[in-house]
Amino acid sequence: MKTRVGIAAAAGLLVVSGCGATGLRTGAGTVEKETASAFLTTAESDWHRQVDAEPTKNLSPAARCYFVTGADGNQSLGTMACGPLRRLGSAERQVWDVVRIETTGGDKPGLQLPDGEQWKKSQLRPDSSDLWRPDDKAADDNADSLAAPPPPAAPAGLTSVTVKSETLELKAVTGKLVVPDGTVTLKGLASPATFGSGLQQVAPATGEKFVVAVFGTSPTIDPLTGDAAYDRKAVKNTPTTQWTITVGDQQRPVEVLPQDDATTTAEQTLLVSVPKDSSEVLLTATSGPVVQSLSLTTGQRTSTDIAAAYYRAGVSADLNKSLPTTVRNVGYFKSSYSLSLGKAALTPWDPTRGWAPQGKAWARVQVTSTLDYSNFTYKAAWGSPFLTATADGAPVPAITGDPDTEVIAIPVPATTKTLQLTANTALKFNGRNSSAVPTSGTVTFPPLTATASFQ
């Protein structure tokens, strides 16, 4: 904000200094009362034109401009202060707008604002000073204690996410929601009376209250590979998660995960304005058929039996079981085969198959195999079942997959702690013509077993 009283205007108010002692004493002489008063009138009018248009303020009815003088009377300290005016977001007692003034030289000293001088808004009253006017009007004793203006009301039902850090009294929480395309982790919750700072500060709409959650986001890691579980460009089975705020029977869309590949954010702030009598506010994630919710009141998940494997520790195990290269020759049919089971992991979602059935998790197993049969007289195909399993001792239904499948997903109870695997490999062959001896048959390779233990 700039306030100027031009030199010409000030000079027009100069008078002969006869009774200098009764005016404003300066280093360049005494500015008589009439001249000082005219200067204040002009400056005060200009100041009012600017501050009267400012939004959200508390302007005292007795607001006016004063010369800042020494504590002993009318000795100018070279500044002028106007107020009291308390702006939204300003601290207690910061109610004065202060600007430097200059004394014009000559036999008849006058006053002016230096060209281009800017006001210092919302200042404390200068220490060891007084406020003086030629008309002897004094500032109220409680002028510096002017109350802050109430912040404007936010729109009803306001819901927003920002990356700007706010000063909040947070209740520390660590709850999280995990979906394939990202993980949201709470850092703190608050119910502030107002939100924001400075001119951006707002209060809840009538009949509402604020609920604030500070959170971070990160990629969801595939426990089998150690990489991000979700590739937005490659995954087609599961749609991008839809995030909403649930208040009673109302659903409000909200974006909490970045819409690009940079799915990590250190801190974001979710602001929700809800009816005062709302006992629960939920952050809800809907990913295909799977719906999960996180309470913004307690910081805890309310859907503890859904996608449970995402919230377990120790859901991966190294199998490191191998069948060395094994030769099987039957007549003209000659073959060699090797097999490895590398790692197993429990997860509720698989990038190829989507979400596991309700109450289940995918036990995903890494498979590596090599097969060589060089006689083109035959064609061959894998027999089934290739991989059988038990989960905590109970047999698992037949599993689709063969040794050429890099990752085999087995639906098991979500609570599984011990997974026992057996690979029985059979290769069926058929001759392409009558010269093949034998014309058909099956070769089997030694079984390979492995056990995965999960926490």
PADRENKOL-530114 format. One record per residue (C-alpha): residue number from 1; residue in three letters; x, y, z. Coordinates in steps of 0.1 Angstrom, whole numbers, plus 5000, padded with zeros to 4 digits. Each point is the difference from the previous one (the first is absolute). Layout:
BEGIN
{NUM ALA {X Y Z}} ...
//
This chain:
BEGIN
{1 MET {5000 5000 5000}} {2 LYS {5013 5035 4991}} {3 THR {4987 5032 5015}} {4 ARG {5014 5033 4988}} {5 VAL {4993 5036 5008}} {6 GLY {5017 5019 4973}} {7 ILE {5026 5026 5006}} {8 ALA {4979 5026 4982}} {9 ALA {4970 4993 5022}} {10 ALA {5021 5001 5032}} {11 ALA {5018 5032 4989}} {12 GLY {4967 5017 4995}} {13 LEU {4994 4996 5036}} {14 LEU {5032 5016 5012}} {15 VAL {4996 5030 5023}} {16 VAL {5024 5023 5016}} {17 SER {5013 4984 5032}} {18 GLY {4993 5025 5026}} {19 CYS {4989 4979 5030}} {20 GLY {5023 4971 4993}} {21 ALA {4999 4986 5034}} {22 THR {4963 4992 4997}} {23 GLY {5005 4980 4968}} {24 LEU {5018 4968 4990}} {25 ARG {5037 5003 5009}} {26 THR {5024 4985 4974}} {27 GLY {5037 5001 4993}} {28 ALA {4993 5026 4973}} {29 GLY {4979 5023 5022}} {30 THR {4965 5000 5014}} {31 VAL {4971 4994 4977}} {32 GLU {4971 5021 5012}} {33 LYS {4968 4985 5012}} {34 GLU {4980 5012 4970}} {35 THR {5025 4985 4975}} {36 ALA {5003 4967 5019}} {37 SER {4962 4998 5003}} {38 ALA {4995 5005 4963}} {39 PHE {5026 4974 4992}} {40 LEU {4983 4975 5023}} {41 THR {4966 5007 4984}} {42 THR {5013 4993 4965}} {43 ALA {5020 4969 5010}} {44 GLU {4972 4986 5021}} {45 SER {4975 5004 4971}} {46 ASP {5024 4982 4977}} {47 TRP {5006 4972 5025}} {48 HIS {4962 4995 5005}} {49 ARG {4995 4998 4962}} {50 GLN {5023 4970 4999}} {51 VAL {4991 4981 5032}} {52 ASP {4962 5005 4999}} {53 ALA {5000 4977 4969}} {54 GLU {5019 4972 5017}} {55 PRO {4981 4969 5007}} {56 THR {4997 4982 5034}} {57 LYS {5013 5026 5025}} {58 ASN {4991 5017 5032}} {59 LEU {5003 5037 4996}} {60 SER {4995 5020 5032}} {61 PRO {4973 5027 4997}} {62 ALA {5026 5023 5015}} {63 ALA {5027 4991 4975}} {64 ARG {5021 5030 4990}} {65 CYS {5036 5010 4992}} {66 TYR {5025 5012 5026}} {67 PHE {5036 5013 5000}} {68 VAL {5023 4977 5018}} {69 THR {5018 5020 5026}} {70 GLY {5022 4995 5030}} {71 ALA {4984 4991 5032}} {72 ASP {5005 5035 5013}} {73 GLY {4978 5018 4976}} {74 ASN {5001 5014 4964}} {75 GLN {5035 4991 4989}} {76 SER {4996 4982 4967}} {77 LEU {5017 4966 4995}} {78 GLY {4997 5002 4963}} {79 THR {4970 4978 4995}} {80 MET {4962 5001 4999}} {81 ALA {4977 4972 5012}} {82 CYS {4963 4995 4990}} {83 GLY {4976 4977 5018}} {84 PRO {4990 4980 5019}} {85 LEU {4992 4975 4972}} {86 ARG {5002 4962 5007}} {87 ARG {5003 4979 4968}} {88 LEU {4991 4964 4996}} {89 GLY {5030 4979 5010}} {90 SER {5019 5028 5017}} {91 ALA {5014 4994 5035}} {92 GLU {4987 5017 5032}} {93 ARG {5009 5037 5003}} {94 GLN {5011 5002 4963}} {95 VAL {4974 5027 4993}} {96 TRP {5020 5029 4986}} {97 ASP {5010 5009 4964}} {98 VAL {5032 5019 5002}} {99 VAL {5017 5022 4973}} {100 ARG {5031 5022 5000}} {101 ILE {4995 5038 4997}} {102 GLU {5024 5027 4990}} {103 THR {5003 5036 5010}} {104 THR {5003 5025 4972}} {105 GLY {5028 5026 5004}} {106 GLY {4999 5038 5001}} {107 ASP {4987 5026 5023}} {108 LYS {4965 4985 5001}} {109 PRO {5004 4962 5005}} {110 GLY {4974 4977 4986}} {111 LEU {4995 4963 4998}} {112 GLN {4999 4974 4972}} {113 LEU {5001 4963 4994}} {114 PRO {5032 4990 4981}} {115 ASP {4992 4993 4964}} {116 GLY {4993 4962 4995}} {117 GLU {5000 4994 5037}} {118 GLN {4980 4968 5010}} {119 TRP {4980 4996 5031}} {120 LYS {5009 4973 5025}} {121 LYS {4967 4983 5007}} {122 SER {4988 4985 5033}} {123 GLN {5029 5011 5022}} {124 LEU {5004 5002 5037}} {125 ARG {5001 5035 5016}} {126 PRO {5036 5011 5000}} {127 ASP {5017 4996 5034}} {128 SER {5006 5030 5023}} {129 SER {4977 5022 4979}} {130 ASP {4968 5018 5001}} {131 LEU {4973 5008 4974}} {132 TRP {4993 5038 4996}} {133 ARG {4976 5021 4980}} {134 PRO {4998 5038 4998}} {135 ASP {4964 4998 5010}} {136 ASP {5010 4981 5032}} {137 LYS {4977 4970 4991}} {138 ALA {5015 4970 5018}} {139 ALA {4999 4964 4991}} {140 ASP {4978 4979 5022}} {141 ASP {5019 4983 5029}} {142 ASN {4989 4966 4986}} {143 ALA {5007 5008 4964}} {144 ASP {5029 4976 4997}} {145 SER {4977 4972 5013}} {146 LEU {4976 5001 4970}} {147 ALA {4984 4966 4995}} {148 ALA {5007 4980 4969}} {149 PRO {4973 4999 4974}} {150 PRO {4981 4968 4996}} {151 PRO {5011 4980 4969}} {152 PRO {4975 4996 4972}} {153 ALA {4980 4968 4999}} {154 ALA {5010 4973 4976}} {155 PRO {4975 4986 4976}} {156 ALA {4977 4974 5015}} {157 GLY {5014 4964 4994}} {158 LEU {5034 5013 4991}} {159 THR {5024 4971 4990}} {160 SER {5035 5007 4988}} {161 VAL {5035 4985 4999}} {162 THR {5031 5023 5000}} {163 VAL {5037 4995 5002}} {164 LYS {5005 5031 5021}} {165 SER {5011 4994 5035}} {166 GLU {4978 5015 5027}} {167 THR {5006 5007 5037}} {168 LEU {4977 4975 5018}} {169 GLU {4997 4983 5033}} {170 LEU {5001 4964 4987}} {171 LYS {4991 4968 5017}} {172 ALA {5026 4975 4988}} {173 VAL {4986 4970 4981}} {174 THR {5015 4974 4977}} {175 GLY {4970 4984 4983}} {176 LYS {5002 4993 4963}} {177 LEU {4981 4988 4970}} {178 VAL {5017 4978 4974}} {179 VAL {4987 4995 4965}} {180 PRO {5019 4988 4969}} {181 ASP {5007 5035 4986}} {182 GLY {5013 5015 5032}} {183 THR {5001 5002 5038}} {184 VAL {4986 5028 5021}} {185 THR {5015 5003 5035}} {186 LEU {4986 5023 5027}} {187 LYS {5024 5022 5020}} {188 GLY {4976 5020 5021}} {189 LEU {4964 5011 5005}} {190 ALA {4986 5033 5013}} {191 SER {4967 5018 5005}} {192 PRO {5011 5037 4998}} {193 ALA {4976 5029 5007}} {194 THR {5014 5017 4969}} {195 PHE {5022 4989 4971}} {196 GLY {5027 5018 4980}} {197 SER {5020 5031 5008}} {198 GLY {5000 5037 4991}} {199 LEU {4973 5010 4975}} {200 GLN {4995 4963 4991}} {201 GLN {4986 4992 5035}} {202 VAL {4964 4987 5001}} {203 ALA {4976 4988 5026}} {204 PRO {4975 4972 4995}} {205 ALA {4966 5007 4984}} {206 THR {4971 5005 5024}} {207 GLY {4991 4967 5017}} {208 GLU {5032 4983 4988}} {209 LYS {5035 4991 5014}} {210 PHE {5033 4993 4985}} {211 VAL {5017 4966 4998}} {212 VAL {5036 5001 4989}} {213 ALA {5023 4970 4991}} {214 VAL {5037 5004 4991}} {215 PHE {5012 4970 4980}} {216 GLY {5027 4988 4976}} {217 THR {4998 4977 4970}} {218 SER {5024 4974 4985}} {219 PRO {4999 4973 4974}} {220 THR {4986 4966 5012}} {221 ILE {5029 4975 4998}} {222 ASP {4996 4966 4986}} {223 PRO {5014 4976 5027}} {224 LEU {5009 4975 4973}} {225 THR {5022 5023 4978}} {226 GLY {5008 5030 5023}} {227 ASP {4988 5024 4973}} {228 ALA {4969 5021 4998}} {229 ALA {4970 4977 4998}} {230 TYR {4980 5021 4975}} {231 ASP {5009 5013 4965}} {232 ARG {4973 5024 4989}} {233 LYS {5007 4994 4963}} {234 ALA {5002 4962 5002}} {235 VAL {4973 4990 5025}} {236 LYS {4966 4995 4985}} {237 ASN {4983 4976 5025}} {238 THR {4995 5026 5027}} {239 PRO {4989 5036 4996}} {240 THR {5018 5029 5016}} {241 THR {4988 5003 5036}} {242 GLN {4971 5025 5006}} {243 TRP {5004 5020 5033}} {244 THR {4971 5015 5018}} {245 ILE {4992 5016 5034}} {246 THR {4971 4983 5016}} {247 VAL {4979 5021 5023}} {248 GLY {4968 4983 5010}} {249 ASP {4984 4988 4967}} {250 GLN {5019 5027 4980}} {251 GLN {5030 4992 4978}} {252 ARG {5023 5028 4990}} {253 PRO {5026 4993 4973}} {254 VAL {5036 5010 5010}} {255 GLU {5034 4994 4984}} {256 VAL {5027 4988 5024}} {257 LEU {5024 4981 4977}} {258 PRO {5020 5019 4973}} {259 GLN {4987 4995 4965}} {260 ASP {5034 4994 4985}} {261 ASP {5027 4974 5006}} {262 ALA {5015 5019 5029}} {263 THR {4978 4984 5027}} {264 THR {5021 5011 5030}} {265 THR {4991 5031 5019}} {266 ALA {5016 5009 5033}} {267 GLU {4970 5018 5014}} {268 GLN {4965 5012 4989}} {269 THR {4972 5015 5020}} {270 LEU {4964 4989 4996}} {271 LEU {4974 5025 5012}} {272 VAL {4963 4989 5004}} {273 SER {4972 5022 5013}} {274 VAL {4972 4978 5015}} {275 PRO {4969 5005 5020}} {276 LYS {5008 5006 5037}} {277 ASP {4981 4969 5011}} {278 SER {5020 4977 4977}} {279 SER {5014 4972 5022}} {280 GLU {5020 4984 4972}} {281 VAL {5018 5011 4969}} {282 LEU {5015 4974 4977}} {283 LEU {5026 5001 4972}} {284 THR {4988 4972 4977}} {285 ALA {5019 4983 4972}} {286 THR {4981 4981 4974}} {287 SER {5021 4978 4977}} {288 GLY {4978 4978 4978}} {289 PRO {4979 4978 5024}} {290 VAL {5022 5008 5030}} {291 VAL {4989 5028 5023}} {292 GLN {5022 5011 5030}} {293 SER {4995 5028 5024}} {294 LEU {5022 5019 5025}} {295 SER {4985 5020 5029}} {296 LEU {5011 5037 5001}} {297 THR {4987 5000 5036}} {298 THR {5021 4972 5014}} {299 GLY {5026 4995 4973}} {300 GLN {4992 4963 4998}} {301 ARG {4987 4978 4971}} {302 THR {4964 4991 5003}} {303 SER {5003 4972 4974}} {304 THR {5025 4977 5018}} {305 ASP {4988 4968 4983}} {306 ILE {5005 5014 4964}} {307 ALA {5033 4997 4981}} {308 ALA {5014 4988 5033}} {309 ALA {5033 4987 4984}} {310 TYR {5010 5036 4992}} {311 TYR {5002 5007 5037}} {312 ARG {5020 4970 5011}} {313 ALA {5037 4999 5006}} {314 GLY {5022 4972 4987}} {315 VAL {4979 4991 4970}} {316 SER {5029 4989 4978}} {317 ALA {5023 4969 5003}} {318 ASP {5030 4988 4980}} {319 LEU {4994 4965 4988}} {320 ASN {5033 4994 4981}} {321 LYS {4991 4966 4989}} {322 SER {5014 4986 4968}} {323 LEU {4998 4968 4979}} {324 PRO {5033 4997 4981}} {325 THR {4999 4992 4963}} {326 THR {4985 4966 4996}} {327 VAL {5001 4978 4968}} {328 ARG {4971 4979 4990}} {329 ASN {5003 4979 4968}} {330 VAL {4972 4977 4987}} {331 GLY {5009 4984 4967}} {332 TYR {5006 5028 4975}} {333 PHE {4985 5026 5024}} {334 LYS {5029 5016 5018}} {335 SER {4994 5028 5026}} {336 SER {5018 5020 5028}} {337 TYR {4983 5021 5026}} {338 SER {5009 5023 5030}} {339 LEU {4977 5018 5024}} {340 SER {5004 5027 5027}} {341 LEU {4976 5014 5026}} {342 GLY {5014 5033 5010}} {343 LYS {4978 5019 5023}} {344 ALA {4964 5000 5013}} {345 ALA {4979 5029 5013}} {346 LEU {4965 5007 5013}} {347 THR {4981 5029 4985}} {348 PRO {4964 5008 4995}} {349 TRP {5005 5012 4965}} {350 ASP {5018 4986 4970}} {351 PRO {5007 5022 4969}} {352 THR {4987 4973 4976}} {353 ARG {4971 4986 5020}} {354 GLY {4989 5030 5020}} {355 TRP {4986 4997 5035}} {356 ALA {4999 4966 5018}} {357 PRO {4965 4987 5009}} {358 GLN {4986 5013 5033}} {359 GLY {5017 4985 5030}} {360 LYS {5029 4988 4978}} {361 ALA {5034 5012 4990}} {362 TRP {5022 4991 4971}} {363 ALA {5031 4979 5008}} {364 ARG {5021 5010 4971}} {365 VAL {5029 4977 4992}} {366 GLN {5030 5008 4977}} {367 VAL {5006 4971 4975}} {368 THR {5030 4996 4977}} {369 SER {5004 4970 4977}} {370 THR {5019 4988 4969}} {371 LEU {4989 4973 4976}} {372 ASP {5019 4986 4971}} {373 TYR {4988 4973 4976}} {374 SER {5018 5002 4967}} {375 ASN {4983 4973 4979}} {376 PHE {4975 5017 4978}} {377 THR {4983 4968 4994}} {378 TYR {4980 5007 5032}} {379 LYS {4978 5027 5014}} {380 ALA {4996 5003 5038}} {381 ALA {4977 5016 5025}} {382 TRP {5001 5003 5038}} {383 GLY {4978 4978 5020}} {384 SER {4980 5012 5030}} {385 PRO {4997 5006 5029}} {386 PHE {5035 5015 5001}} {387 LEU {5000 5016 5034}} {388 THR {4980 4988 5030}} {389 ALA {4999 5017 5034}} {390 THR {4987 4999 5036}} {391 ALA {4994 5031 5021}} {392 ASP {5005 4994 5037}} {393 GLY {4995 4963 4992}} {394 ALA {4968 5003 4981}} {395 PRO {5001 4991 4962}} {396 VAL {4996 5028 4976}} {397 PRO {4977 4995 4970}} {398 ALA {5016 4993 4966}} {399 ILE {5024 5027 4988}} {400 THR {5002 5013 4964}} {401 GLY {5035 5003 4987}} {402 ASP {5029 4980 4986}} {403 PRO {5038 5003 5001}} {404 ASP {5000 5026 4973}} {405 THR {4980 5024 5023}} {406 GLU {5024 5025 5016}} {407 VAL {4977 5007 5030}} {408 ILE {4973 4976 5011}} {409 ALA {4973 5015 5022}} {410 ILE {4983 4977 5025}} {411 PRO {4968 5011 5018}} {412 VAL {5005 4991 5037}} {413 PRO {4983 5012 5032}} {414 ALA {5012 5035 5008}} {415 THR {5011 4988 5035}} {416 THR {5024 4974 4985}} {417 LYS {5033 4997 5019}} {418 THR {5015 4968 4985}} {419 LEU {4999 4992 4963}} {420 GLN {5012 4966 4988}} {421 LEU {5007 4996 4963}} {422 THR {5006 4969 4978}} {423 ALA {5009 5003 4964}} {424 ASN {4993 4968 4980}} {425 THR {5011 5004 4964}} {426 ALA {4987 4978 4973}} {427 LEU {5006 5005 4962}} {428 LYS {4977 4983 4975}} {429 PHE {5014 4994 4965}} {430 ASN {4985 4989 4967}} {431 GLY {5017 4991 4968}} {432 ARG {4994 5021 4969}} {433 ASN {5001 4969 4977}} {434 SER {5000 4962 5002}} {435 SER {5038 4998 5000}} {436 ALA {5001 5013 5036}} {437 VAL {5009 4973 5024}} {438 PRO {4981 5000 5023}} {439 THR {4972 5019 4984}} {440 SER {4989 5016 5034}} {441 GLY {5007 4999 5036}} {442 THR {5007 5019 5032}} {443 VAL {5032 5007 5018}} {444 THR {5000 5011 5037}} {445 PHE {5027 5019 5019}} {446 PRO {5008 4998 5037}} {447 PRO {4977 5020 5022}} {448 LEU {5012 5032 5017}} {449 THR {4986 5011 5033}} {450 ALA {5003 5033 5020}} {451 THR {4985 5016 5030}} {452 ALA {4993 5037 5006}} {453 SER {4994 5014 5034}} {454 PHE {4983 5033 5005}} {455 GLN {4994 5021 5031}} 
//
